[in-house]
Amino acid sequence: MKELYIQEIARRLGVKNWQVENCVGLFEEGGTIPFISRYRKEKTGGLDDASVAEIKHWNDVFAEMEKRKKGILSTIEEQGKLTPELRDRVENCLSSGELEDLYLPYRPKRRTRATVAKENGLEPLADKMWNVRLADPEAEARKYLNDKVLTVDDALAGARDILAERFSESAPTRDALRKIFRTRRIESKATKAASNNPEASKYRTYFNFSMPLQRIPSHNLLAVLRAEKEGFVSVSLDADPDKCREKIYYDFCKERRYPGPKLAGQVRDAIDDSFKRLLEPSISNEIIKEAKEKADLESIAVFGENLTQLLLSPPVGQKRTMAIDPGFRNGCKIVCLDERGELLHHEIIFPHPPQSEKVKSIMAVASMVDDYGIEVIAIGNGTASRETEDFIKRVGVPEGVKVYTVSEDGASIYSASEVARKEFPDEDVTVRGAVSIGRRLMDPLAELVKIDPKSLGVGQYQHDVDQNLLREKLDNTVSYCVNTVGVNLNTASPYLLSYVSGIGPALASNIVAYRASGGGFTSRKQLLEVPKLGPKTFEQCAGFLRIHGADNPLDNSAVHPECYHIVDKMAADLGVPVKDLVGNESLVKTIDPARYVEGDFGLPTITDILKELSKPGRDPRQEAQEFSFADDIHEIDDLKAGMELPGIVTNITAFGAFVDIGIHDNGLIHVSKLHGAKLKLHQKVTVSVLNVDLERNRISLGLVK
């Protein structure tokens, strides 16, 4: 990568040039973000996953820009217009907008008014006007009359068309207007389509809306642009045309000299036309797009943070689980799962109206709990969730059997997916959905990686943002979560394995096939026997894979195989076998990390090894906790202002947090009512009811300190 790109990435991220250069080098060698951030801290200076991911993003951006530059230079050179100065400006450009501005005068165009004027021989007249080399435009224009240019007015109009296009293609002019437009207000007005369309009512806030572009919150901007896309509002920037035109004229004169009164009139007319017809629409769209890109990044960051919290939700672990997908008329779908999430049994009960088979349902549940040794119960949080929770409490399950409410978001998507069909080819979607609810209680990460993150209900305007950026962020987020927790090599599904550093779907399938044929892995080294898994992939993935009960206890830790010899030396120096060192925190504390620094393995790596030896294979996730909603709150009609209620945070956005308080509709704690608190997804909170809008089913909440 060119030095100017390395310097720019370092400047953007606030890191050192050498850190960027080393990361880029590791990417070129096939390094992944999790591997580089976890096992190459000496080379990155300890950069975390987010920083390494940002370097990867900008590395890809500038790689594409470099390709674009080569294409632009080739096109201009073919036209015979590439000067050394222009080449230098293109090659040293760091902004895509600036790059396209430089290319604009040379970019092949469709037929325009300026093109026609040039064909009619009017470019020399325009050149003289552009360079302020004439005092009387009308007198000069008479020289250019021909069978296509019949009058002086026609000649002057054609010359002005050429000038207008030149103004619109001037990089300094466009840059000056960008600076003006960025300081203006964005405005939206209701269209005729909004007047009689009930779908437009949700955009009422934006029917007569105005806010400085630099201050508009990301969710407001995305909502405005969505309303415009659906045809309910028109959007514009209130750029002052007179100020813009004067700025263009002033810069024109400053670069040359002030024209006489006759030429000044022609130049001003060309500027007026250029601004209204070419510059204003182009720059306005560009600046709104620029603001949207910023809003996209903010929205995607919120989505990424929510997804991280969701994927790292506390698991209950390997426990025999009963999962219930609740319902009224169609009954409650129940599945019983063993410790590994394998389906043991399923049936439907009808404890609620209209069937109300309560006694039969109680007996069925009690029997299943006893027959399958159920340890925990997961109830989906959809329709009839509260009623089903109350019913289960009345069943009188054995002491120690805990009941949890589990988010159903994405369960229906999973149940109809190809993944679910492969896992349960002989079961219908209702059974698959219930299994997903149970498994996401046992291990949210292992189950949720099978579902498109956009279906998990934790995004903000996720369908409005740049989909490529969103996909990149979400893929990085899932990868971060999977590799942070680590993966059991002998039990992980191919979907979970595919997110392990360096593996991917094809190799994940090969690993599962090898595991099935050989009875499981007993050593990380066996990975090298998996078809198409070579030394480089082994280097990238081995440290994130765990083998419980492995011959070498380090195979069940985050210590990378490349560092086993260091642990061997530590154990030898202490006079104990490695197995007695692993997990012995008091013994590990006696080790001086500086003694074991060698070659590429510096103090950061040795420190990480010691942390892992103290608590090998430690799951960073917390333990799952039971939770109960208020017993007397089931419907929105039960709510009254002033009530204080327990709730669970279900989604976090830039404008506030949505909280489930045990009824069909979630309430919103506006950001102004959070009192500066930073909530987390699935956090248990106490909220106060501020307002209940029965007409729109909206509940305003406040966070109780």
Residue pairs with C-beta under 8 A, 6 or more apart in sequence:
1 21
1 24
1 59
1 62
1 63
2 62
2 66
4 92
4 94
5 58
5 59
5 62
5 66
5 94
6 17
6 20
6 21
6 24
7 17
8 58
8 62
8 94
9 20
9 55
9 58
9 59
9 62
10 16
10 17
10 19
10 20
12 54
12 58
13 20
13 51
13 54
13 55
13 58
15 45
15 47
15 51
15 55
16 45
18 45
19 44
19 45
19 47
19 55
20 55
22 40
22 43
22 44
23 36
23 43
23 44
23 47
23 52
23 55
23 56
23 59
24 55
24 59
26 36
26 40
26 43
26 44
27 36
27 56
27 59
30 502
30 536
30 540
31 40
31 540
32 479
32 501
32 502
32 540
33 49
33 52
33 53
33 56
33 476
33 479
33 480
33 501
34 49
34 479
34 480
34 483
34 484
34 501
34 544
35 501
35 502
35 539
35 540
35 543
36 43
36 44
36 52
37 44
37 47
37 48
37 49
37 51
37 52
38 483
38 543
38 544
38 558
38 608
39 543
39 560
39 562
39 605
41 47
41 602
41 604
41 605
41 608
42 600
42 601
42 602
42 604
42 605
43 600
44 51
44 52
46 604
47 55
49 476
49 480
53 476
57 472
65 93
65 96
65 99
68 96
68 99
69 90
69 91
69 93
69 99
72 90
72 99
72 102
72 103
72 106
73 82
73 87
73 90
73 91
75 103
75 106
75 107
75 108
76 82
76 86
76 103
76 106
79 106
81 106
86 102
89 102
90 99
90 102
90 103
93 99
93 102
97 178
97 286
97 290
98 171
98 175
101 169
101 171
101 174
101 175
102 171
104 169
104 171
105 166
105 169
109 115
112 161
112 165
113 158
113 161
113 164
113 165
114 161
114 162
114 164
114 165
116 158
116 161
117 123
117 126
117 158
117 159
117 161
117 162
118 162
120 146
120 148
120 149
120 158
121 144
121 146
121 148
121 149
122 144
122 149
122 155
122 158
122 159
122 162
123 162
124 144
125 137
125 140
125 141
125 143
125 144
125 155
125 158
125 159
126 158
126 159
126 160
126 162
126 163
126 166
127 133
128 134
128 140
129 137
129 159
129 163
129 263
129 266
129 267
129 270
130 163
130 166
131 256
132 256
132 257
132 258
132 259
132 263
134 140
134 263
135 260
135 262
135 263
136 262
136 263
137 156
137 159
137 262
137 263
137 266
138 152
138 156
138 262
141 152
141 155
141 156
141 159
142 152
142 155
144 155
145 151
145 152
145 155
149 155
149 158
156 266
159 266
160 266
160 269
160 270
160 273
161 270
161 273
163 266
163 267
163 270
163 271
163 274
164 270
164 271
164 273
164 274
164 277
164 278
165 274
165 278
167 173
167 248
167 252
167 270
167 271
167 274
167 275
167 278
167 279
168 174
168 274
168 278
168 279
168 282
172 251
173 248
173 251
173 279
174 279
174 282
174 283
176 247
176 248
176 251
177 239
177 244
177 247
177 248
177 279
177 283
178 283
178 286
178 287
180 239
180 240
180 243
180 244
180 247
181 213
181 237
181 239
181 283
181 284
181 287
182 213
182 214
182 287
182 290
183 212
183 213
183 214
184 212
184 213
184 237
184 238
184 239
184 240
185 210
185 211
185 212
185 213
185 237
185 238
186 210
186 211
186 212
186 213
186 216
186 221
186 224
186 235
186 236
186 237
186 238
186 288
186 291
187 209
187 210
187 235
187 236
187 237
187 238
188 206
188 207
188 208
188 209
188 210
188 224
188 227
188 228
188 233
188 234
188 235
188 236
189 207
189 208
189 233
189 234
190 200
190 207
190 208
190 232
190 233
191 231
191 232
191 233
191 234
193 200
193 231
193 232
194 200
194 203
194 207
194 231
194 232
194 233
197 232
199 230
199 232
200 227
200 230
200 232
203 223
203 226
203 227
203 230
203 232
203 233
205 223
206 223
206 224
206 227
206 233
207 233
209 224
209 233
210 238
211 220
213 237
213 287
213 288
213 291
216 291
217 654
217 655
218 294
218 295
218 296
218 298
218 299
218 654
219 295
219 299
219 460
219 461
219 653
219 654
219 655
221 291
221 292
221 295
222 292
222 295
222 296
222 299
222 460
222 461
222 464
222 465
223 461
224 233
224 235
225 235
225 288
225 292
225 464
226 461
226 464
227 233
228 234
228 235
235 288
236 284
237 284
237 287
237 288
239 280
239 283
239 284
241 275
241 276
241 280
244 275
244 279
244 280
245 268
245 271
245 272
245 275
248 271
248 274
248 275
248 279
249 267
249 268
249 271
252 267
252 271
253 259
258 264
259 267
293 466
295 465
296 465
296 466
296 469
296 470
297 469
298 654
299 459
299 460
299 461
299 462
299 464
299 465
299 654
300 465
300 466
300 469
300 470
300 473
301 473
302 459
302 460
302 652
302 653
302 654
303 453
303 458
303 459
303 460
303 462
303 470
303 473
303 474
304 473
304 474
304 476
304 477
305 652
306 458
306 459
306 651
306 652
306 681
307 453
307 456
307 458
307 474
307 477
307 478
307 481
308 477
308 480
308 481
309 680
309 681
309 682
310 444
310 448
310 456
310 458
310 681
310 682
311 444
311 445
311 448
311 449
311 477
311 478
311 481
311 482
312 444
312 445
312 481
312 484
312 485
312 620
312 621
313 444
313 445
313 621
313 624
313 681
313 682
314 444
314 621
314 622
314 623
314 624
314 625
315 441
315 442
315 443
315 444
315 445
315 619
315 621
315 624
316 376
316 402
316 404
316 441
316 442
316 623
316 624
317 442
317 443
318 339
318 340
318 442
319 339
319 375
319 376
319 442
320 336
320 337
320 338
320 339
320 372
320 373
320 374
320 375
320 376
321 336
321 337
321 341
321 374
321 375
321 376
321 377
321 378
321 438
321 439
321 441
321 442
322 334
322 335
322 336
322 337
322 365
322 368
322 369
322 372
322 374
322 376
322 377
322 378
322 438
323 334
323 335
323 337
323 377
323 378
323 379
323 380
323 406
323 434
323 435
323 437
323 438
323 439
323 441
324 332
324 333
324 334
324 377
324 378
324 379
324 380
324 388
324 392
324 434
324 437
325 332
325 333
325 334
325 380
325 382
325 408
325 411
325 430
325 433
325 434
325 437
326 332
326 379
326 380
326 382
326 383
326 384
326 385
326 387
326 388
327 333
327 352
327 382
327 383
327 384
328 352
328 353
328 354
328 383
328 384
328 387
329 354
329 355
330 348
331 348
331 349
331 350
331 355
332 348
332 349
332 350
332 351
332 352
332 361
332 384
332 388
333 346
333 348
333 430
333 431
333 433
333 434
334 346
334 347
334 348
334 349
334 364
334 365
334 368
334 434
335 343
335 344
335 345
335 346
335 431
335 434
335 435
335 438
336 343
336 344
336 345
336 346
336 368
336 371
336 372
336 374
337 343
337 344
337 435
337 438
337 439
337 442
338 344
338 372
340 491
341 435
341 438
341 439
341 442
341 443
341 446
341 447
343 424
343 427
343 431
343 435
344 372
345 368
345 371
345 372
346 427
346 431
346 434
347 364
347 368
348 430
349 357
349 360
349 361
349 364
349 365
350 356
350 357
350 360
350 361
351 357
351 358
351 361
351 362
351 387
351 388
351 391
352 384
352 387
352 388
352 391
358 391
361 391
362 391
362 394
362 395
365 392
365 395
365 397
366 395
366 396
366 397
368 374
369 397
369 398
369 401
370 398
374 397
374 401
375 400
375 401
375 402
376 401
376 402
376 403
376 404
376 441
377 392
377 397
377 401
377 402
377 403
377 404
378 404
378 406
378 437
378 438
378 440
378 441
379 385
379 388
379 389
379 392
379 403
379 404
379 405
379 406
379 437
380 405
380 406
380 407
380 408
380 411
380 433
380 434
380 437
381 405
381 406
381 407
381 408
381 660
382 408
383 664
385 405
386 629
386 634
386 662
386 663
387 634
389 403
389 405
389 629
392 403
393 403
397 403
402 626
403 626
404 441
404 624
404 626
404 627
405 627
405 648
406 437
406 438
406 440
406 441
407 440
407 457
407 650
407 682
408 433
408 437
409 455
409 456
409 457
409 458
410 436
410 448
410 451
410 452
410 455
410 456
410 457
411 433
411 436
411 437
411 440
412 429
412 433
413 451
413 452
413 455
414 420
414 432
414 433
414 436
414 450
414 451
415 429
415 430
415 432
415 433
415 436
416 429
416 432
417 450
417 451
419 450
419 495
420 429
420 432
420 436
420 450
423 432
424 431
424 432
424 435
427 435
436 447
436 450
436 451
439 446
439 447
440 447
440 448
441 624
445 481
445 482
445 485
445 496
445 621
446 492
446 493
446 496
448 456
449 478
449 482
449 495
449 496
449 499
450 493
450 495
453 459
453 474
453 477
453 478
454 462
454 463
454 470
454 474
457 650
457 651
458 650
458 651
458 652
458 681
460 651
460 653
460 654
462 470
478 499
479 499
479 501
482 496
482 499
482 500
482 544
483 499
483 500
483 501
483 544
484 620
485 619
485 620
485 621
486 544
486 545
486 546
486 558
486 617
486 619
487 496
487 497
487 500
487 544
487 545
487 546
488 545
488 546
488 547
488 548
489 511
489 515
489 521
489 524
489 527
489 545
489 546
489 547
490 515
490 520
490 521
490 547
490 548
493 512
494 505
494 508
494 509
494 511
494 512
495 508
497 503
497 507
497 508
497 511
497 512
498 504
498 505
498 507
498 508
500 508
500 541
500 544
500 545
501 540
501 541
501 543
501 544
502 536
502 537
502 539
502 540
502 541
503 511
503 537
503 540
503 541
506 532
507 530
507 532
507 533
507 537
510 530
510 531
510 532
510 533
511 527
511 530
511 533
514 526
514 529
514 530
514 531
515 521
518 526
521 527
521 547
521 550
522 547
522 549
522 550
522 551
523 547
523 550
523 551
523 552
523 555
524 542
524 545
524 547
524 550
524 552
524 555
524 561
525 561
527 533
527 538
527 541
527 542
527 545
528 534
528 535
528 538
538 561
539 562
542 560
542 561
543 558
543 559
543 560
543 561
544 558
546 555
546 556
546 557
546 617
547 555
547 556
548 556
549 556
550 556
552 564
552 578
553 578
553 579
553 582
553 583
553 616
554 561
554 564
554 567
554 578
554 582
554 616
556 616
556 617
557 582
557 612
557 613
557 616
557 617
558 608
558 612
558 616
558 617
559 567
559 609
559 612
559 613
559 616
563 601
563 605
563 609
566 596
566 598
566 601
566 606
566 609
567 578
567 581
567 609
567 613
568 578
569 596
570 581
570 591
570 596
570 613
571 577
571 578
571 580
571 581
573 595
574 581
574 587
574 590
574 591
576 587
580 587
581 587
581 588
581 613
582 613
582 616
583 613
583 614
583 615
583 616
584 613
585 614
585 615
588 610
588 613
588 614
589 614
591 610
593 603
593 606
593 607
593 610
594 603
594 606
596 606
597 603
597 606
625 684
627 646
627 648
627 684
628 646
629 645
629 646
629 647
629 660
629 661
629 662
630 645
630 646
630 661
630 662
632 638
633 639
633 643
633 645
633 661
633 662
633 663
634 662
634 663
635 663
635 664
636 663
636 664
636 665
636 692
636 694
636 697
636 699
637 694
638 663
639 661
639 663
639 689
639 692
639 699
640 689
640 692
641 689
641 690
641 691
641 692
642 688
642 689
643 688
643 689
644 686
644 687
644 688
644 689
644 704
645 661
645 662
645 686
645 687
645 688
645 689
646 661
646 684
646 685
646 686
647 659
647 660
647 661
647 662
647 667
647 684
647 685
647 686
647 687
647 701
648 659
648 660
648 682
648 683
648 684
648 685
649 657
649 658
649 659
649 679
649 680
649 681
649 682
649 683
649 685
650 658
650 659
650 660
650 666
650 681
650 682
651 657
651 658
651 666
651 681
652 658
652 679
652 680
652 681
654 671
655 670
655 671
656 668
656 669
656 670
656 671
656 673
656 674
657 668
657 669
657 674
657 679
658 666
658 667
658 668
658 669
659 666
659 667
659 668
659 669
659 685
659 687
659 701
660 666
661 667
661 687
661 699
661 701
665 697
665 698
665 699
666 699
667 687
667 689
667 699
667 700
667 701
668 698
668 699
668 700
668 701
669 679
669 687
669 701
669 702
669 703
670 700
673 690
673 700
673 701
673 702
673 703
674 703
675 703
675 705
677 703
677 705
679 685
679 703
685 703
685 704
686 703
686 704
687 701
687 702
687 703
687 704
688 701
688 702
688 703
688 704
689 699
689 700
689 701
690 700
690 701
690 702
691 699
691 700
692 698
692 699
692 700
693 699
693 700
